[in-house]
């Protein structure tokens, strides 16, 4: 069908076409071509299905058809070009999808990476048996992913206009050919302009010589006249050729700029959100992998007798983690002679302190004993929040609103026992991603009782008769 545009509303992104006395509304997104030419009175060709406009485009005159044939066409749309450009990154993210991961199980890799590797190297130097297969694989995985992130950052460092050219324009054969043609035309204009100036001067010189010959019938005059005619023809031809090339240059440049304008906005609307999304996902994965590596590193470190002895000999206070190790390192520095890198480490310590808050719940029949253990843990690390109580039922009431990282309890506690309490606690907190570690205070026990403990999946056993130092050492291991 044929008709004319009768209304265009850029706000609602709707337009109306009139044909044979009927009006049809359509969404601007189905318009085929440049939206800038979509104006009232424009003649169009369109198709109707079930009373709806399904396709609509400009009705081209013969002149416009010829012009359209010379238009630059996109071989690959911006979306596809961008997908190809970020293809490796998207594949990496898809293969390492961590959407279901607990957001708390992550640390800021970009802040941590320099010190994290330093801590790894220092601990490895203390005890080469520190690294097992799992830790080595975690380190390799993190290093590889960090390299991919660096590559991605280099990909997105360009200004948007340069990215448009690099990713989209350089993928369009028609555009590249048009650019080559434009360069050729520019070169021709330059070359012939350089020829035109001396030729013009020579023509003027010969015309002046011709005017000075008084005998118009002499051979000399006719010879000079023919030379002037030849020079004038060459000069006029060059001027005409330059004019043609300049006209072609203007038209071709307009087509190139029109092609850029037609696709730039679409490129930006795809590129900017996607690049931000991919960077956010990569950082999320890096943070999760860094958390895994850091956790494995210190889980291995706290099992090493050599490293544990080093902590004691060096007077390092706190649990086995990066924060404690960083504090130990920073206390060796002269605060009046700090480098920029060392100042960044103090900022890192502030960050680690902000994320390393741990909640410990102690449930013991003897509240004085519970308070003493609370003091020992808080003295170990001020970032550990400790609650001491003798009422297990009260802690069950508040378990969902305040889930502890660690629960330490006696077997026999008021109104119940440890096994029943743990079952009830896990039932209440079922579905919560935060995993609570359980530690049970015991005396020497029978094999049957230890079997029941394993069945209950209790993480740690604590000697009820342990000295304060032994208890603190155990807490360092647990946390």
C-alpha positions as CSV (number, residue, x, y, z in Angstrom):
1,X,0.0,0.0,0.0
2,X,1.0,3.7,-0.6
3,X,0.3,6.7,1.5
4,X,1.6,9.8,3.2
5,X,2.8,10.5,6.8
6,X,0.1,12.6,8.5
7,X,1.6,12.8,12.0
8,X,4.9,12.0,13.8
9,X,5.2,12.1,17.6
10,X,8.8,11.7,18.8
11,X,7.7,11.7,22.5
12,X,5.3,8.8,22.3
13,X,7.4,7.3,19.5
14,X,4.3,6.8,17.4
15,X,3.3,8.0,13.9
16,X,0.3,8.0,11.6
17,X,0.1,7.2,7.9
18,X,-2.9,8.2,5.7
19,X,-4.0,6.1,2.7
20,X,-7.2,6.2,0.7
21,X,-9.0,8.1,3.5
22,X,-7.9,5.7,6.2
23,X,-5.4,6.4,9.0
24,X,-3.0,3.8,10.4
25,X,-0.9,4.2,13.5
26,X,2.5,2.6,13.9
27,X,5.5,2.4,16.3
28,X,8.6,4.3,15.2
29,X,10.7,1.2,15.8
30,X,9.3,-0.5,12.7
31,X,10.3,2.4,10.5
32,X,12.8,1.2,7.8
33,X,15.5,3.8,7.3
34,X,16.7,7.1,8.9
35,X,14.2,8.5,11.4
36,X,15.3,12.1,10.5
37,X,13.5,11.9,7.2
38,X,10.2,10.7,8.7
39,X,8.1,13.9,8.5
40,X,4.6,14.9,7.8
41,X,3.8,14.7,4.0
42,X,6.5,12.1,3.3
43,X,5.3,9.5,0.7
44,X,5.7,6.0,2.0
45,X,5.1,2.4,1.1
46,X,3.7,0.0,3.8
47,X,2.2,-3.3,4.5
48,X,-0.8,-4.2,6.7
49,X,-1.5,-7.4,8.6
50,X,-4.6,-7.9,10.7
51,X,-5.2,-4.2,10.7
52,X,-1.7,-3.3,11.9
53,X,1.2,-1.7,10.0
54,X,4.0,-4.3,10.0
55,X,6.5,-2.7,7.6
56,X,6.8,0.9,6.4
57,X,9.5,2.8,4.4
58,X,10.0,5.8,2.2
59,X,8.6,5.6,-1.3
60,X,11.6,6.4,-3.4
61,X,11.6,8.5,-6.6
62,X,13.9,7.5,-9.4
63,X,16.3,10.1,-8.3
64,X,16.2,8.9,-4.7
65,X,16.5,5.3,-5.8
66,X,19.7,6.1,-7.6
67,X,20.9,8.0,-4.6
68,X,20.0,5.1,-2.3
69,X,22.0,2.7,-4.5
70,X,25.1,4.8,-3.6
71,X,24.3,4.9,0.1
72,X,26.6,3.1,2.5
73,X,25.1,0.0,3.9
74,X,25.9,-1.8,7.2
75,X,26.9,-5.4,6.6
76,X,26.9,-6.1,10.4
77,X,24.7,-4.3,12.8
78,X,26.2,-2.6,16.0
79,X,24.8,-5.2,18.3
80,X,26.6,-8.0,16.4
81,X,29.9,-6.1,16.2
82,X,29.8,-5.4,20.0
83,X,29.0,-9.0,20.7
84,X,31.9,-10.2,18.7
85,X,34.2,-7.6,20.4
86,X,33.3,-8.8,23.8
87,X,32.8,-12.4,22.9
88,X,35.7,-13.8,24.9
89,X,34.7,-11.9,28.0
90,X,31.1,-13.0,27.7
91,X,32.2,-16.6,27.3
92,X,34.4,-16.4,30.4
93,X,31.5,-14.9,32.4
94,X,29.1,-17.6,31.2
95,X,31.6,-20.4,32.1
96,X,32.1,-18.9,35.6
97,X,28.6,-17.7,36.4
98,X,28.3,-17.0,40.1
99,X,24.8,-15.4,40.2
100,X,23.8,-17.8,43.0
101,X,26.9,-17.1,45.1
102,X,26.6,-15.4,48.5
103,X,27.5,-11.7,48.0
104,X,29.2,-11.8,51.4
105,X,31.6,-14.4,50.2
106,X,33.6,-11.9,48.3
107,X,36.4,-9.4,48.9
108,X,37.5,-6.4,46.9
109,X,40.1,-8.0,44.6
110,X,41.3,-4.7,43.1
111,X,42.1,-3.4,46.6
112,X,43.5,-6.7,47.8
113,X,45.5,-8.2,44.9
114,X,48.9,-6.7,45.6
115,X,48.9,-7.5,49.3
116,X,47.2,-10.9,48.7
117,X,50.1,-12.1,46.5
118,X,52.6,-10.6,48.9
119,X,51.1,-12.5,51.8
120,X,51.0,-15.7,49.7
121,X,54.7,-15.4,48.9
122,X,55.7,-14.6,52.5
123,X,53.8,-17.5,53.9
124,X,55.2,-19.8,51.2
125,X,58.7,-18.7,52.1
126,X,58.0,-19.6,55.7
127,X,56.5,-23.0,54.9
128,X,56.8,-24.4,51.3
129,X,54.4,-27.2,52.3
130,X,51.7,-24.6,52.6
131,X,50.6,-25.0,48.9
132,X,48.4,-28.0,48.1
133,X,46.7,-28.8,44.8
134,X,43.5,-26.9,45.7
135,X,45.3,-23.7,46.7
136,X,47.6,-23.9,43.7
137,X,44.5,-24.2,41.4
138,X,42.8,-21.3,43.1
139,X,45.8,-19.1,42.6
140,X,46.1,-20.1,38.9
141,X,42.4,-19.5,38.4
142,X,42.6,-16.1,40.0
143,X,45.8,-15.1,38.1
144,X,44.2,-16.1,34.8
145,X,41.0,-14.3,35.5
146,X,43.0,-11.2,36.5
147,X,44.8,-11.2,33.1
148,X,41.4,-11.5,31.3
149,X,40.1,-8.5,33.3
150,X,43.2,-6.5,32.3
151,X,42.6,-7.3,28.7
152,X,38.9,-6.3,29.1
153,X,40.0,-3.0,30.7
154,X,42.2,-2.2,27.8
155,X,39.3,-2.9,25.4
156,X,37.0,-0.4,27.1
157,X,39.6,2.4,27.7
158,X,38.9,4.1,24.5
159,X,36.6,7.2,24.2
160,X,33.2,6.3,22.8
161,X,33.8,7.8,19.4
162,X,37.0,5.9,19.0
163,X,35.3,2.7,20.2
164,X,32.6,3.3,17.6
165,X,35.2,3.5,14.8
166,X,37.3,0.6,16.1
167,X,34.4,-1.8,16.7
168,X,31.7,-0.9,14.3
169,X,33.0,1.3,11.5
170,X,36.1,-0.8,10.8
171,X,33.8,-3.9,10.4
172,X,31.8,-2.3,7.5
173,X,33.2,-3.0,4.0
174,X,31.1,-0.3,2.4
175,X,32.2,2.3,4.9
176,X,35.9,1.3,4.5
177,X,35.6,1.5,0.7
178,X,33.9,4.9,1.0
179,X,36.8,6.1,3.2
180,X,39.3,4.9,0.7
181,X,37.4,6.7,-2.1
182,X,37.3,9.8,0.0
183,X,41.1,9.7,0.5
184,X,41.6,9.1,-3.2
185,X,39.4,12.1,-4.1
186,X,41.2,14.3,-1.5
187,X,44.5,13.2,-3.0
188,X,43.3,14.1,-6.5
189,X,42.1,17.5,-5.4
190,X,45.5,18.2,-3.8
191,X,47.5,16.9,-6.8
192,X,45.5,18.8,-9.5
193,X,45.3,22.0,-7.3
194,X,49.1,21.9,-7.3
195,X,49.1,21.7,-11.1
196,X,46.5,24.4,-11.5
197,X,48.4,27.2,-9.9
198,X,51.6,27.1,-12.1
199,X,49.5,26.4,-15.2
200,X,47.4,29.5,-14.4
201,X,50.5,31.6,-14.1
202,X,51.9,30.3,-17.3
203,X,48.6,30.9,-19.2
204,X,48.5,34.5,-18.0
205,X,52.1,34.9,-19.0
206,X,51.4,33.6,-22.6
207,X,48.3,35.7,-22.9
208,X,50.3,38.8,-22.1
209,X,52.9,37.8,-24.7
210,X,50.2,37.3,-27.3
211,X,48.8,40.8,-26.6
212,X,52.1,42.3,-27.3
213,X,52.3,40.9,-30.9
214,X,51.0,43.7,-33.1
215,X,50.8,41.6,-36.4
216,X,47.8,39.5,-35.9
217,X,48.4,37.7,-39.3
218,X,51.9,36.7,-38.6
219,X,53.0,33.1,-38.1
220,X,54.4,34.1,-34.7
221,X,50.9,35.3,-33.6
222,X,49.1,32.2,-34.9
223,X,51.7,30.0,-33.2
224,X,51.4,31.9,-29.9
225,X,47.6,31.9,-30.2
226,X,47.4,28.1,-30.6
227,X,49.7,27.7,-27.5
228,X,47.4,29.9,-25.5
229,X,44.3,28.0,-26.6
230,X,45.9,24.7,-25.7
231,X,47.0,26.1,-22.3
232,X,43.5,27.6,-21.7
233,X,41.8,24.2,-22.5
234,X,44.1,22.4,-20.2
235,X,43.6,25.0,-17.5
236,X,39.8,24.9,-17.9
237,X,39.8,21.1,-17.8
238,X,41.8,21.0,-14.6
239,X,39.5,23.6,-13.0
240,X,36.4,21.6,-14.1
241,X,38.0,18.3,-12.8
242,X,38.8,19.9,-9.4
243,X,35.3,21.2,-9.2
244,X,33.9,17.8,-9.9
245,X,36.1,16.2,-7.4
246,X,35.2,18.7,-4.8
247,X,31.5,18.1,-5.4
248,X,32.0,14.3,-5.2
249,X,34.0,14.9,-2.0
250,X,31.1,16.9,-0.4
251,X,28.5,14.2,-1.4
252,X,30.7,11.3,-0.3
253,X,31.6,13.0,3.0
254,X,27.9,13.7,3.6
255,X,27.1,10.0,3.0
256,X,29.8,8.9,5.4
257,X,28.7,11.3,8.1
258,X,25.1,10.2,7.5
259,X,26.1,6.6,7.9
260,X,27.9,7.4,11.2
261,X,24.9,9.4,12.5
262,X,22.5,6.6,11.6
263,X,24.3,4.0,13.7
264,X,26.1,5.9,16.4
265,X,23.2,6.2,18.8
266,X,22.3,2.5,18.4
267,X,26.0,1.7,19.1
268,X,26.1,3.8,22.2
269,X,22.8,2.4,23.6
270,X,24.3,-1.1,23.3
271,X,28.0,-0.6,24.0
272,X,27.8,1.5,27.2
273,X,25.3,-0.6,29.2
274,X,27.0,-3.9,28.0
275,X,30.5,-2.8,28.9
276,X,29.4,-1.6,32.3
277,X,27.5,-4.9,32.9
278,X,30.4,-7.1,31.8
279,X,32.9,-5.1,34.0
280,X,30.5,-5.4,37.0
281,X,30.2,-9.2,36.4
282,X,34.0,-9.7,36.0
283,X,34.7,-7.8,39.2
284,X,32.0,-9.9,41.0
285,X,33.7,-13.1,39.8
286,X,37.1,-11.8,40.7
287,X,35.9,-10.9,44.2
288,X,34.5,-14.3,44.6
289,X,37.6,-16.1,43.4
290,X,39.8,-13.8,45.6
291,X,37.7,-14.7,48.6
292,X,38.1,-18.4,47.8
293,X,41.9,-18.0,47.4
294,X,42.2,-15.9,50.5
295,X,40.1,-18.4,52.5
296,X,42.1,-21.4,51.3
297,X,45.4,-19.6,51.9
298,X,44.6,-18.9,55.6
299,X,42.9,-22.3,56.1
300,X,46.2,-23.9,55.1
301,X,48.3,-21.3,57.1
302,X,46.5,-22.0,60.4
303,X,47.3,-25.7,60.0
304,X,51.0,-25.1,59.5
305,X,53.0,-25.5,62.7
306,X,55.8,-23.4,61.3
307,X,53.4,-20.5,60.5
308,X,51.6,-20.8,63.9
309,X,55.0,-20.7,65.7
310,X,56.0,-17.7,63.6
311,X,52.8,-15.8,64.7
312,X,53.6,-16.6,68.3
313,X,57.3,-15.7,68.1
314,X,56.5,-12.5,66.3
315,X,53.8,-11.5,68.8
316,X,51.2,-11.3,66.1
317,X,47.8,-10.9,67.7
318,X,44.5,-11.8,66.0
319,X,43.1,-14.6,63.9
320,X,44.8,-16.2,60.9
321,X,43.7,-13.9,58.1
322,X,45.0,-11.1,55.8
323,X,43.8,-8.4,58.2
324,X,46.0,-9.7,61.0
325,X,49.0,-10.2,58.7
326,X,48.6,-6.7,57.3
327,X,48.5,-5.2,60.8
328,X,51.7,-7.0,61.6
329,X,53.4,-5.7,58.5
330,X,52.2,-2.1,59.0
331,X,53.5,-1.9,62.6
332,X,57.0,-2.4,61.2
333,X,56.7,0.8,59.1
334,X,57.9,4.2,60.1
335,X,54.7,6.3,59.8
336,X,56.8,9.4,59.2
337,X,58.4,7.9,56.1
338,X,55.4,6.3,54.3
339,X,55.5,5.8,50.5
340,X,52.3,6.2,48.5
341,X,52.1,2.4,48.3
342,X,52.3,2.1,52.1
343,X,49.6,4.7,52.6
344,X,47.4,2.6,50.3
345,X,48.0,-0.4,52.6
346,X,46.6,1.6,55.6
347,X,43.5,2.2,53.5
348,X,43.4,-1.5,52.7
349,X,43.6,-2.3,56.4
350,X,40.6,0.0,57.0
351,X,38.7,-1.8,54.3
352,X,39.6,-5.3,55.8
353,X,38.5,-4.2,59.2
354,X,35.2,-3.0,57.8
355,X,34.4,-6.4,56.2
356,X,36.0,-8.7,58.8
357,X,33.3,-8.3,61.5
358,X,32.6,-11.7,63.0
359,X,29.7,-12.6,65.3
360,X,30.4,-15.3,67.9
361,X,27.8,-16.7,70.2
362,X,28.9,-18.6,73.4
363,X,26.2,-20.7,75.2
364,X,27.4,-22.1,78.5
365,X,25.7,-23.1,81.7
366,X,28.2,-21.1,83.7
367,X,27.7,-17.5,82.7
368,X,31.0,-16.5,84.5
369,X,32.9,-19.0,82.3
370,X,31.1,-17.7,79.2
371,X,32.1,-14.1,80.1
372,X,35.7,-15.1,80.6
373,X,35.8,-16.8,77.1
374,X,34.1,-13.7,75.7
375,X,36.9,-11.5,77.1
376,X,39.6,-13.8,75.6
377,X,38.1,-13.7,72.1
378,X,37.5,-9.9,72.2
379,X,41.1,-9.4,73.4
380,X,42.2,-11.5,70.5
381,X,40.5,-9.3,67.9
382,X,38.4,-6.2,68.6
383,X,36.5,-6.7,65.3
384,X,34.9,-9.9,66.7
385,X,31.5,-9.3,68.3
386,X,30.9,-11.8,71.0
387,X,27.6,-12.6,72.8
388,X,27.7,-14.7,76.0
389,X,24.6,-16.3,77.4
390,X,23.2,-19.2,79.3
391,X,19.7,-19.1,77.7
392,X,19.6,-21.2,74.4
393,X,15.9,-20.6,73.8
394,X,16.4,-16.8,73.6
395,X,19.0,-17.2,71.0
396,X,16.7,-19.3,68.9
397,X,14.1,-16.5,68.9
398,X,16.6,-14.1,67.5
399,X,18.5,-16.5,65.2
400,X,16.9,-15.3,61.9
401,X,17.6,-11.6,62.6
402,X,21.1,-12.1,63.8
403,X,22.8,-15.2,62.5
404,X,26.2,-15.8,64.2
405,X,29.3,-16.9,62.2
406,X,30.3,-19.2,65.1
407,X,28.3,-20.8,67.9
408,X,30.3,-22.3,70.8
409,X,28.3,-24.4,73.3
410,X,28.4,-26.9,76.0
411,X,26.7,-30.3,75.4
412,X,24.3,-29.9,78.3
413,X,22.7,-26.5,78.2
414,X,19.6,-25.3,80.0
415,X,16.3,-27.0,78.9
416,X,18.0,-28.9,76.1
417,X,21.2,-30.4,74.8
418,X,23.6,-29.3,72.1
419,X,22.4,-31.8,69.5
420,X,18.7,-30.8,69.9
421,X,19.7,-27.2,69.9
422,X,21.7,-27.5,66.6
423,X,18.9,-29.4,64.9
424,X,16.4,-26.7,65.9
425,X,18.7,-23.9,64.9
426,X,19.4,-25.4,61.5
427,X,15.7,-26.0,61.0
428,X,14.9,-22.3,61.7
429,X,17.8,-21.0,59.5
430,X,17.2,-23.4,56.7
431,X,17.5,-21.7,53.3
432,X,19.8,-18.9,54.6
433,X,23.1,-18.8,52.7
434,X,25.2,-17.9,55.7
435,X,26.7,-21.0,57.2
436,X,27.2,-21.0,60.9
437,X,30.2,-22.9,62.3
438,X,29.6,-25.0,65.4
439,X,32.1,-25.7,68.1
440,X,31.3,-28.1,71.0
441,X,33.0,-28.1,74.4
442,X,33.7,-31.7,75.5
443,X,35.6,-33.7,77.9
444,X,37.1,-37.1,76.9
445,X,34.2,-39.0,75.2
446,X,33.3,-42.4,74.1
447,X,33.6,-43.6,70.5
448,X,29.8,-43.7,70.3
449,X,29.5,-40.1,71.4
450,X,32.2,-39.0,68.9
451,X,30.3,-40.9,66.2
452,X,27.2,-38.9,67.0
453,X,29.2,-35.6,66.8
454,X,30.4,-36.5,63.3
455,X,26.8,-37.4,62.4
456,X,25.7,-34.0,63.5
457,X,28.4,-32.4,61.3
458,X,29.8,-30.3,64.2
459,X,32.8,-28.4,62.8
460,X,35.1,-28.2,65.9
461,X,35.6,-29.8,69.2
462,X,37.0,-27.7,72.1
463,X,38.6,-29.2,75.2
464,X,36.5,-27.9,78.2
465,X,39.6,-28.0,80.4
466,X,41.9,-26.2,77.9
467,X,44.1,-23.3,79.2
468,X,43.3,-19.8,78.0
469,X,46.2,-19.9,75.6
470,X,45.0,-23.2,74.1
471,X,41.5,-21.8,73.8
472,X,42.7,-18.6,72.0
473,X,44.8,-20.7,69.7
474,X,41.7,-22.8,68.8
475,X,39.6,-19.7,68.2
476,X,42.3,-18.4,65.8
477,X,42.0,-21.7,64.0
478,X,38.2,-21.5,63.8
479,X,38.0,-17.9,62.7
